[in-house]
Amino acid sequence: MSSGVAVSDDCKSKFEDVKKGKKFRYVVYYIKDEKTIQVESLGDRDAKYEDFLNDLQKSGEAECRYGLYDFEYEHQCQGTTESSKKQKLFLMSWCPDSAKIKKKMLYSSSFDALKKSLVGVHK
């Protein structure tokens, strides 16, 4: 919490729904009133990466967001003929060039607090 921004309990519960419950494909987070990180939108399990990018950017060109995406892929180990399904949870920070400097600084300094509260996520 180096920026003083707290992570809401809803953020953590939706993360668990993505990680363990497999209820959603992605979650988009935002900072509300420079005090707490809240959930803005959720993507159904059959949502595509393009849907995630659209939700991440739908608030406007001057707005920053955090995004959590559950990426599933097939991996074939060297020397085998079988492929296995794998998954990675990616957490990313979306700060467009057109966003105000203060907002960019707030989002970058709060990213670590969000990452630490979502155990098992890759950045």
CYANA upper distance limits for C-alpha pairs under 8 A (distance plus 0.5 A):
  1 MET  CA      5 VAL  CA      6.37
  1 MET  CA      6 ALA  CA      6.96
  1 MET  CA    110 SER  CA      7.10
  1 MET  CA    112 ASP  CA      8.15
  1 MET  CA    113 ALA  CA      5.65
  2 SER  CA    109 SER  CA      7.09
  2 SER  CA    110 SER  CA      7.29
  2 SER  CA    113 ALA  CA      7.91
  3 SER  CA    106 LEU  CA      7.26
  3 SER  CA    109 SER  CA      6.13
  3 SER  CA    110 SER  CA      6.11
  4 GLY  CA     35 LYS  CA      7.50
  4 GLY  CA    110 SER  CA      8.28
  5 VAL  CA     31 ILE  CA      8.38
  5 VAL  CA     34 GLU  CA      7.10
  5 VAL  CA     35 LYS  CA      5.25
  5 VAL  CA     36 THR  CA      5.68
  5 VAL  CA     37 ILE  CA      7.43
  5 VAL  CA    110 SER  CA      6.77
  5 VAL  CA    113 ALA  CA      8.37
  6 ALA  CA     35 LYS  CA      6.79
  6 ALA  CA     36 THR  CA      5.17
  6 ALA  CA     37 ILE  CA      6.72
  6 ALA  CA    113 ALA  CA      8.03
  7 VAL  CA     11 CYS  CA      7.23
  7 VAL  CA     12 LYS  CA      8.35
  7 VAL  CA     36 THR  CA      6.13
  7 VAL  CA     37 ILE  CA      5.39
  7 VAL  CA     38 GLN  CA      7.66
  7 VAL  CA    113 ALA  CA      7.73
  7 VAL  CA    114 LEU  CA      6.73
  7 VAL  CA    117 SER  CA      7.92
  8 SER  CA     12 LYS  CA      7.55
  8 SER  CA     36 THR  CA      6.77
  8 SER  CA     37 ILE  CA      6.37
  8 SER  CA     38 GLN  CA      6.49
  9 ASP  CA     13 SER  CA      6.78
 10 ASP  CA     14 LYS  CA      6.56
 10 ASP  CA     38 GLN  CA      7.59
 10 ASP  CA     39 VAL  CA      7.43
 11 CYS  CA     15 PHE  CA      6.68
 11 CYS  CA     29 TYR  CA      8.15
 11 CYS  CA     37 ILE  CA      7.89
 11 CYS  CA     38 GLN  CA      6.63
 11 CYS  CA     39 VAL  CA      6.32
 12 LYS  CA     16 GLU  CA      6.84
 12 LYS  CA    117 SER  CA      7.51
 12 LYS  CA    118 LEU  CA      6.92
 13 SER  CA     17 ASP  CA      6.78
 14 LYS  CA     18 VAL  CA      6.84
 14 LYS  CA     27 VAL  CA      7.97
 15 PHE  CA     19 LYS  CA      6.55
 15 PHE  CA     27 VAL  CA      8.14
 15 PHE  CA    118 LEU  CA      7.31
 16 GLU  CA     20 LYS  CA      6.02
 16 GLU  CA     21 GLY  CA      7.15
 17 ASP  CA     21 GLY  CA      5.00
 17 ASP  CA     22 LYS  CA      6.39
 17 ASP  CA     23 LYS  CA      6.03
 17 ASP  CA     24 PHE  CA      7.27
 18 VAL  CA     22 LYS  CA      5.25
 18 VAL  CA     23 LYS  CA      6.13
 18 VAL  CA     24 PHE  CA      5.63
 18 VAL  CA     25 ARG  CA      7.01
 18 VAL  CA     26 TYR  CA      7.60
 18 VAL  CA     70 ASP  CA      7.66
 19 LYS  CA     70 ASP  CA      8.22
 19 LYS  CA     89 LEU  CA      8.09
 22 LYS  CA     45 ARG  CA      7.67
 23 LYS  CA     44 ASP  CA      7.59
 23 LYS  CA     45 ARG  CA      6.58
 24 PHE  CA     42 LEU  CA      7.09
 24 PHE  CA     43 GLY  CA      5.99
 24 PHE  CA     44 ASP  CA      5.34
 24 PHE  CA     45 ARG  CA      5.10
 25 ARG  CA     42 LEU  CA      8.13
 25 ARG  CA     43 GLY  CA      5.80
 25 ARG  CA     44 ASP  CA      6.13
 25 ARG  CA     45 ARG  CA      5.00
 25 ARG  CA     46 ASP  CA      7.47
 25 ARG  CA     47 ALA  CA      6.81
 25 ARG  CA     69 TYR  CA      6.72
 25 ARG  CA     70 ASP  CA      5.97
 26 TYR  CA     42 LEU  CA      6.31
 26 TYR  CA     43 GLY  CA      5.51
 26 TYR  CA     44 ASP  CA      8.01
 26 TYR  CA     45 ARG  CA      8.43
 26 TYR  CA     52 PHE  CA      7.18
 26 TYR  CA     67 GLY  CA      7.75
 26 TYR  CA     68 LEU  CA      5.92
 26 TYR  CA     69 TYR  CA      4.95
 26 TYR  CA     70 ASP  CA      6.59
 27 VAL  CA     39 VAL  CA      7.52
 27 VAL  CA     40 GLU  CA      8.05
 27 VAL  CA     41 SER  CA      6.38
 27 VAL  CA     42 LEU  CA      5.14
 27 VAL  CA     43 GLY  CA      6.89
 27 VAL  CA     67 GLY  CA      6.39
 27 VAL  CA     68 LEU  CA      5.66
 27 VAL  CA     69 TYR  CA      7.24
 28 VAL  CA     39 VAL  CA      6.60
 28 VAL  CA     40 GLU  CA      5.95
 28 VAL  CA     41 SER  CA      5.68
 28 VAL  CA     42 LEU  CA      6.94
 28 VAL  CA     55 ASP  CA      7.67
 28 VAL  CA     56 LEU  CA      6.76
 28 VAL  CA     65 ARG  CA      7.39
 28 VAL  CA     66 TYR  CA      6.30
 28 VAL  CA     67 GLY  CA      5.06
 28 VAL  CA     68 LEU  CA      6.89
 29 TYR  CA     37 ILE  CA      7.02
 29 TYR  CA     38 GLN  CA      6.03
 29 TYR  CA     39 VAL  CA      5.03
 29 TYR  CA     40 GLU  CA      5.71
 29 TYR  CA     41 SER  CA      7.71
 29 TYR  CA     65 ARG  CA      6.42
 29 TYR  CA     66 TYR  CA      5.45
 29 TYR  CA     67 GLY  CA      6.61
 30 TYR  CA     37 ILE  CA      6.04
 30 TYR  CA     38 GLN  CA      5.99
 30 TYR  CA     39 VAL  CA      6.96
 30 TYR  CA     40 GLU  CA      6.74
 30 TYR  CA     64 CYS  CA      7.85
 30 TYR  CA     65 ARG  CA      5.62
 30 TYR  CA     66 TYR  CA      6.74
 31 ILE  CA     35 LYS  CA      7.31
 31 ILE  CA     36 THR  CA      6.05
 31 ILE  CA     37 ILE  CA      4.87
 31 ILE  CA     38 GLN  CA      6.62
 31 ILE  CA     65 ARG  CA      8.22
 31 ILE  CA    107 TYR  CA      8.20
 32 LYS  CA     36 THR  CA      5.95
 32 LYS  CA     37 ILE  CA      6.62
 32 LYS  CA     38 GLN  CA      7.02
 34 GLU  CA    106 LEU  CA      8.22
 37 ILE  CA    114 LEU  CA      8.33
 41 SER  CA     55 ASP  CA      7.70
 43 GLY  CA     47 ALA  CA      6.36
 43 GLY  CA     51 ASP  CA      8.20
 43 GLY  CA     52 PHE  CA      7.53
 47 ALA  CA     51 ASP  CA      6.75
 47 ALA  CA     52 PHE  CA      8.04
 48 LYS  CA     52 PHE  CA      7.19
 49 TYR  CA     53 LEU  CA      6.84
 50 GLU  CA     54 ASN  CA      6.68
 51 ASP  CA     55 ASP  CA      6.72
 52 PHE  CA     56 LEU  CA      6.59
 52 PHE  CA     69 TYR  CA      8.20
 53 LEU  CA     57 GLN  CA      6.79
 54 ASN  CA     58 LYS  CA      6.27
 55 ASP  CA     59 SER  CA      8.29
 56 LEU  CA     65 ARG  CA      6.91
 56 LEU  CA     66 TYR  CA      8.07
 56 LEU  CA     67 GLY  CA      7.20
 56 LEU  CA     94 TRP  CA      7.84
 57 GLN  CA     61 GLU  CA      7.50
 57 GLN  CA     63 GLU  CA      8.32
 57 GLN  CA     65 ARG  CA      8.40
 59 SER  CA     63 GLU  CA      6.70
 61 GLU  CA     96 PRO  CA      7.13
 61 GLU  CA     98 SER  CA      6.70
 61 GLU  CA     99 ALA  CA      7.40
 62 ALA  CA     96 PRO  CA      7.19
 62 ALA  CA     97 ASP  CA      8.36
 62 ALA  CA     98 SER  CA      5.63
 62 ALA  CA     99 ALA  CA      4.48
 62 ALA  CA    100 LYS  CA      7.32
 63 GLU  CA     95 CYS  CA      7.51
 63 GLU  CA     96 PRO  CA      7.80
 63 GLU  CA     99 ALA  CA      6.25
 63 GLU  CA    103 LYS  CA      8.41
 64 CYS  CA     93 SER  CA      8.05
 64 CYS  CA     94 TRP  CA      5.90
 64 CYS  CA     95 CYS  CA      5.03
 64 CYS  CA     96 PRO  CA      7.25
 64 CYS  CA     99 ALA  CA      7.36
 64 CYS  CA    103 LYS  CA      7.64
 64 CYS  CA    104 LYS  CA      7.46
 64 CYS  CA    107 TYR  CA      7.58
 65 ARG  CA     93 SER  CA      6.57
 65 ARG  CA     94 TRP  CA      5.55
 65 ARG  CA     95 CYS  CA      7.20
 65 ARG  CA    107 TYR  CA      8.18
 66 TYR  CA     91 LEU  CA      7.61
 66 TYR  CA     92 MET  CA      6.15
 66 TYR  CA     93 SER  CA      5.02
 66 TYR  CA     94 TRP  CA      6.35
 67 GLY  CA     90 PHE  CA      8.40
 67 GLY  CA     91 LEU  CA      6.13
 67 GLY  CA     92 MET  CA      5.68
 67 GLY  CA     93 SER  CA      6.86
 67 GLY  CA     94 TRP  CA      7.90
 68 LEU  CA     89 LEU  CA      7.28
 68 LEU  CA     90 PHE  CA      6.02
 68 LEU  CA     91 LEU  CA      4.96
 68 LEU  CA     92 MET  CA      6.97
 69 TYR  CA     89 LEU  CA      6.17
 69 TYR  CA     90 PHE  CA      5.71
 69 TYR  CA     91 LEU  CA      7.11
 70 ASP  CA     87 GLN  CA      7.28
 70 ASP  CA     88 LYS  CA      6.42
 70 ASP  CA     89 LEU  CA      5.11
 70 ASP  CA     90 PHE  CA      7.01
 71 PHE  CA     87 GLN  CA      5.88
 71 PHE  CA     88 LYS  CA      5.69
 71 PHE  CA     89 LEU  CA      6.65
 71 PHE  CA     90 PHE  CA      7.82
 72 GLU  CA     85 LYS  CA      7.47
 72 GLU  CA     86 LYS  CA      6.19
 72 GLU  CA     87 GLN  CA      4.73
 72 GLU  CA     88 LYS  CA      7.07
 73 TYR  CA     85 LYS  CA      6.26
 73 TYR  CA     86 LYS  CA      5.91
 73 TYR  CA     87 GLN  CA      6.65
 74 GLU  CA     83 SER  CA      6.56
 74 GLU  CA     84 SER  CA      6.05
 74 GLU  CA     85 LYS  CA      5.12
 74 GLU  CA     86 LYS  CA      6.57
 75 HIS  CA     83 SER  CA      5.72
 75 HIS  CA     84 SER  CA      5.81
 75 HIS  CA     85 LYS  CA      6.78
 75 HIS  CA     86 LYS  CA      7.23
 76 GLN  CA     80 THR  CA      7.39
 76 GLN  CA     81 THR  CA      7.59
 76 GLN  CA     82 GLU  CA      6.64
 76 GLN  CA     83 SER  CA      4.63
 76 GLN  CA     84 SER  CA      6.80
 77 CYS  CA     81 THR  CA      8.41
 77 CYS  CA     82 GLU  CA      8.14
 77 CYS  CA     83 SER  CA      7.41
 88 LYS  CA    121 VAL  CA      8.10
 88 LYS  CA    122 HIS  CA      7.66
 89 LEU  CA    120 GLY  CA      8.07
 89 LEU  CA    121 VAL  CA      5.67
 89 LEU  CA    122 HIS  CA      6.35
 90 PHE  CA    121 VAL  CA      6.44
 90 PHE  CA    122 HIS  CA      5.35
 90 PHE  CA    123 LYS  CA      5.93
 91 LEU  CA    115 LYS  CA      7.91
 91 LEU  CA    121 VAL  CA      6.96
 91 LEU  CA    122 HIS  CA      6.53
 91 LEU  CA    123 LYS  CA      5.45
 92 MET  CA    123 LYS  CA      6.54
 93 SER  CA    107 TYR  CA      8.05
 93 SER  CA    108 SER  CA      8.09
 93 SER  CA    111 PHE  CA      7.79
 95 CYS  CA     99 ALA  CA      7.05
 95 CYS  CA    104 LYS  CA      6.60
 95 CYS  CA    107 TYR  CA      8.32
 99 ALA  CA    103 LYS  CA      7.24
 99 ALA  CA    104 LYS  CA      7.13
100 LYS  CA    104 LYS  CA      6.85
101 ILE  CA    105 MET  CA      6.65
102 LYS  CA    106 LEU  CA      6.66
103 LYS  CA    107 TYR  CA      6.69
104 LYS  CA    108 SER  CA      6.60
105 MET  CA    109 SER  CA      6.50
106 LEU  CA    110 SER  CA      6.58
107 TYR  CA    111 PHE  CA      6.53
108 SER  CA    112 ASP  CA      8.35
110 SER  CA    114 LEU  CA      7.15
111 PHE  CA    115 LYS  CA      6.63
112 ASP  CA    116 LYS  CA      6.55
113 ALA  CA    117 SER  CA      6.86
114 LEU  CA    118 LEU  CA      6.89
115 LYS  CA    119 VAL  CA      7.75
115 LYS  CA    121 VAL  CA      7.59
